[in-house]
């Protein structure tokens, strides 16, 4: 029996190939693009979350450093007062809202403790303490943010409070131990409410009248 060969017109063959491949190619490209966009979105959310955590961690660390600095400065002035108890009982260390160079940038004249009066030593101590509060001793890098220092002396009982401006808002820590709320009402710690950014550390000690 003779065999017949079937042939296809070239244009018809080209048409069949194009119609069978083109839809499959477009579908694959669309799915791939969606996957890339989803991956980019997930990555962006992850990066934003990481940046947020880093910012929170830095703020928390900075707040802890500020509090540690305040505690150190309280201990510093208490040690100065223990070394000069006559001035403590003479009322020479009592002060309110010390800070922002309120005692000037020039040190008091009497620096030699062997020839200075106790009141003159107290004046120098408070000047240098304010310099440390403001960070002037470290070139403005080691102090507190908008600090205010307060010292109250009552029959040998010394209460020292240091206030500064924090990052996080909260309830203003008003209390009776806060020496008339050191730094409050000055407008330097206002956030969404008056003094809502005020942070404070208070310490009480006793010094003998030697």
TIKOLRO-337668 format. One record per residue (C-alpha): residue in three letters; x, y, z. Coordinates in steps of 0.5 Angstrom, whole numbers, plus 500, padded with zeros to 3 digits. Layout:
# residues N
ALAXYZ/...
//
This chain:
# residues 210
UNK500500500/UNK503507498/UNK505511504/UNK502519504/UNK506524508/UNK502529511/UNK505536511/UNK504543515/UNK504549512/UNK510553515/UNK506559517/UNK501554520/UNK506551524/UNK509557527/UNK502559529/UNK501553533/UNK508554537/UNK507561539/UNK500560541/UNK502554546/UNK508557549/UNK507564550/UNK501564555/UNK506559559/UNK512564559/UNK507570561/UNK504566567/UNK511564570/UNK514571569/UNK508574573/UNK509569579/UNK516570579/UNK515578580/UNK510577586/UNK515572589/UNK520578589/UNK515583591/UNK513579597/UNK520578599/UNK522585599/UNK516587603/UNK518582608/UNK525584608/UNK523591609/UNK519590615/UNK524586618/UNK529592617/UNK524597620/UNK523592626/UNK531592627/UNK532599627/UNK526600632/UNK529595636/UNK536598636/UNK533605637/UNK530603643/UNK536599646/UNK540606645/UNK535610648/UNK535605654/UNK542605655/UNK543612654/UNK538613660/UNK541608664/UNK548612663/UNK545618665/UNK542615671/UNK549612673/UNK552619672/UNK547622677/UNK548617682/UNK556618681/UNK555626682/UNK551625688/UNK556621691/UNK561626689/UNK558632693/UNK557628699/UNK564626699/UNK566633699/UNK561635704/UNK564630709/UNK571633708/UNK568640710/UNK563639715/UNK564646719/UNK561648712/UNK555643712/UNK553645719/UNK554653717/UNK549652711/UNK554653706/UNK552647702/UNK545649701/UNK543650694/UNK537650689/UNK537648682/UNK544649681/UNK546648673/UNK547651667/UNK553655669/UNK549659675/UNK555660679/UNK559662673/UNK565659669/UNK570662673/UNK573658679/UNK572662686/UNK579665688/UNK581660694/UNK583654691/UNK588652697/UNK585648702/UNK590649707/UNK589657707/UNK581657705/UNK575658710/UNK570652710/UNK565657707/UNK570658701/UNK572651700/UNK564650700/UNK563655694/UNK569652690/UNK566645691/UNK559647689/UNK562651683/UNK566645681/UNK560640682/UNK556644677/UNK561644672/UNK561636673/UNK553637672/UNK554641666/UNK559636663/UNK564642662/UNK569638666/UNK569633660/UNK568638654/UNK561638655/UNK560630653/UNK560627660/UNK554631663/UNK547630664/UNK542633659/UNK539640662/UNK541638669/UNK539641676/UNK542640683/UNK539641689/UNK542640696/UNK538641703/UNK541640710/UNK537639716/UNK541638723/UNK546633719/UNK541630715/UNK543631707/UNK538630702/UNK541631695/UNK537631688/UNK539631681/UNK534632676/UNK535632668/UNK531631662/UNK530624659/UNK527621653/UNK521618655/UNK515621658/UNK512619664/UNK508621670/UNK513627674/UNK516624680/UNK513629685/UNK514627692/UNK516630699/UNK523627699/UNK525631692/UNK527637696/UNK521642693/UNK521638687/UNK528640684/UNK528643677/UNK520642677/UNK516648674/UNK522651670/UNK519649663/UNK526645661/UNK523638662/UNK516639659/UNK513634654/UNK506633652/UNK505635659/UNK509640664/UNK515636667/UNK513630664/UNK520629661/UNK523630668/UNK528624671/UNK530625678/UNK535621683/UNK534623690/UNK539621696/UNK539622703/UNK545621708/UNK548624715/UNK554627716/UNK557628723/UNK559635726/UNK566633727/
//
